Amino acid sequence: MKTPTAGELLHQFLVQSSACKQEATAERYLLVHAQLHRYLEKTGHRILETQQLPYFRREQQKDPADAFCRSFYAEEVIYALPGFLVLPWLYSNPTDRRIQISQTARLAAWLCKSGYVDRRWHSCAVLEVEGAVRRARAES
């Protein structure tokens, strides 16, 4: 079975989390999804290990659109998530910010629960996300 890319996982999570939600909520989830996608494409390379960078640069040269989301997987997403909950990526609108924080917490939990991220193996990254969620909630 093929391992889903970060982009495929984010889409799958968006579809599942938006199911049976009111239209306004689903639209806000879509905005958070788009913001997370932009964040990963713009800053995701910062969490990559040194040996991953040449691969990422080659992918960017082939096609810069969606290079991170098509080239990496759940582990890279979980390591990148804490940076999504700080400025300039954190929404200024209080309602959008709360949804962004909640969706980020749910995404991290979903990645672990679905088996895409081994919580024991990547415990530091998971704890970093949980801490970022607590800090963002406290500051909101």
C-alpha positions, 0 to 999 in steps of 0.5 A: 500500500502506498504511503499517502503524501502530506498533501493527500493526508491534509485533504483526507483530514479536511474531508473527514473533519468537514463531514456533517458540519454546517456550511460556515464551519466547513468553509472555515476548515477549508480556510485553515487547510489552505493556510496550513498548505501555504505554511508548509510550502513556504516554511516546511523545509525548515524542519527537514533533516540535512539529507532531505534538503537536496531532495526537496530542492530538486522537487522544487526545481521540477515544479515549485507548486506543492513541492513540500506537500507532494514530497513529504509525509505525516512525520514531516507534518507533525514536526512542522505543526508547532510553527503554524500556531505562531505569528505570522501564521496564526489568524488574527480574527479570534474565531478563525484563530480558535478554529485554527488551533482546534483543527491543528490539535485534531490533525495531530491527534488524527495523524497519530490515531490513524497510524500515520505517526507513531506517537512513541517514536515521534513523542517529542514532536507530538509533545511540541504540538500539544505545547504549541496548542496550549500556548496558542489557546492561552494567548487567545 
